[in-house]
Structures are given as structure tokens and as C-alpha cells.
């Protein structure tokens, strides 16, 4: 871990830089994968399953029998937990449904906006060592609430060609029936281009490793939208003298265990909390099953001692974290100072895991500094907003002269004539 005590402001821009990944080699591989999927379709996906996941998958489509069997292989406790989380997520996202309001800008000119769902969306769910069935909830729930007509889910199979039963149970619970056994960049290519089995979609959602991230960026060349640019997971914790070092350490490690390329940042104004949190991180790390992966992430992580909470928030806004935790006794006064963050957790008991699973907010968030200009996934992510206007004869008279003068000033005579011919 990298330890800084009262760093000068001129050093901050260098400190907030994320670990750089080798992109050139990745870009070449992504291009090859897209070309193979475009040319060979399902055949390419089956070959990639064997090459990358050591999985034999004669059929890419998950069958109804597999969905039914999966339900039997999920414990009752986990089923109850998933159902409760779904209820909370549904409640929070339902509140985001906006009513259309008609506005009369001048007499006779009425404007309004209506939502329309993105008809076809693709959801990517990572598998492997951490099958993220929670992400199924985070993406499928708002997609259904938005009214998306077709929801396609892709996730990598294990070496036996099977999908984690918790992922299948959650998908079925959310009404997703088009589920396919393919992962990595090839899954993104399949949803972008379409194959014999997998439908082409208009927008792709979901987290993934550096190859998935690069593939989502590449998909935009084909006119397919994505939820947001993304990178490895990250958290920034700001603590005062009332923070509990063991809690802070647990939150830092909860992100570090996502992957060796994750990054965690800890900032405090209290030297004792600073030292005790570092000690707690080292102690808890030894007890984690994924300690090797988390340990690698800690190598690129920052532990910073600052003079004030205001200074810590200034650094945080520059860093723009995916997750921001304010482990502060009085956090309310600092909320207005937060400018850049994906999701914020307030107080000693608001652990980041709550947002990951069951509080109700969405855990699909901007990383790698993109919280400066992107929001996390919400109901709005699954809709387009279409504007409408209706002008009566009186309405056109009221704004006609304005339009004519502006159009003429821009040298667009036909624009002016479209008004003039009506006014005459």
C-alpha cells in the first residue's frame, strides 16, 4: 500500500491516476474476437468457450430444464435473500418513474416529454470466481420497470458447461428467459452483432474485466450503446476520529477482493485512526479466502492523512470514486460538498456491501474517474426521452417572428419560409 501523510495539492493529480492497463494488446484481441463472431456466429462462441473457459457447450441457450434444476440447487436462505433484495431494488427504482407534464411555453405552444423503453437490451453477468447474481437484479429490475421488450442475458459457463444456479434462479425470478452460455468479450460481440442463437441488442449493460470493458467500448463502433465506460471496482473512505478502524478496513477489503486491479483509498484526519485502520486491514486480509487477490489490489491503493475533512472531500472530488463512504460522526454538513461520486454511504453503519446487494440503490456505477461526468445505472438508463410540441395557429403567430429572424440570421431561408408560408 502507498502511504501519504499530508500530501501537497500539486501532487494530487498524479495520486488520483488509476493503474494503467496494457491496452494495445487487448485492442488487437478484441478486434479478432468481433471479426470471428461476425463471420462464424455461434460456432465462434462455442470455440471461445472451450478456449477461454475450458467449457464444452454444444448448446449456447440455457434450457427450461436447466432453469428448473437451478431453483432446486439454491438454498432457501439465499432464495429469501434474493427475493428481499429484489423487493427493495424494485421499490427504489419504481420511484424513478416520471409522469409526463405538458408545458405551455407561450400561449398556443405546448411542449412535453415522454419516456420510451429501449426495446432490446443485453445484460452481461460475470461468472468465474465471483458469479454476480446480484447484478442480475440491478439490471433486470429497472429494465422490466422501464418496459424493455427483449432482455438478453449472457454469462460464462463453468468447465462443465453449466451456469451458476443462483444466476439462473435470479434471472428467472426477474422474468428473463433468453439466457446464453458465453462470456468475456465474445459475449459482448454476440449481443452487438447477433448470432444464430443470440439476438442483436440496442444497448449493453453490465460489469466485467478489462476485456469486457474494452469490448463494450468497441461495440459502440457498430452503433450499439453501452451503460457507461467502466474499469476495475474502487472505493474511497473518509474517516474522522469517531470512525471505527475495523469497519473501515472491512469496507476497503470488500472492494479489494473484487480483483487484483481494484483500487481502494482511505483518507482520515486522525493519526490514531490512520494507524489502526492500516493494522486492521493487514489483520483482516490474512483471514480472507481471496487474500492473494485483495493483497494485489492493496499494492496500488492509497492511505492518506489530511488536515481536514474539507481537504479530504476536495481530494475525493478530484478522484471521483465509484463508491464513497463518509465514516463521519456528523456527515450531513458535508453532503453538499460532494461533487463527484457514483454512490455515497453515510455513517459508520452504512457499509458499501449494503448498496452492492440489498439497500435498493443500483450498484452498477461509473469507475475510473467517470463519476465526474456519468451517473450510475437507473431507470433512466433503459429509456429514451422523446420531446413533443403542438403549435396552434395562435401559437405560431406568437413565436413566428422570432423563428423568422433567427433563421434568416443563420442564412437558412427554407427554415424561415416554413414559418412565413403558414403566417401568410
Protein Blocks (a to p, Z undefined) as FASTA:
>chain_A
ZZdehiafklmmmmmpccdddfklmmmmmmmmmmmmmmnmmmmmmmmmmmmnopacfblb
dcfklmmmmmmmpcfklmmmmmmmmmmmmmmmmmmpccdddddfbghiacdddddddfba
cddddehjlccfklmmmmmmmmmmnopabdcddddddfkopacfklmmmmmmnopabdcd
dehjllmmmmmnopaklccdfbdcddddfklmmmmmmmmmnopacfbdcddddddddddf
kbcfklmmmmmmmmmmnpmkbccddddfbfklmmmmmmmmmmmmmmpmklmmmmmmmmmp
ccdddfbfklmmmmmmmnopabdcdddfblmlmmmmpmbdfbdcedjklcfklmmmmnop
acbdceehlmmmpccddfklmpccdddddddfklmmmmmmmmmmmmmmnopaklmmmmmm
mmZZ
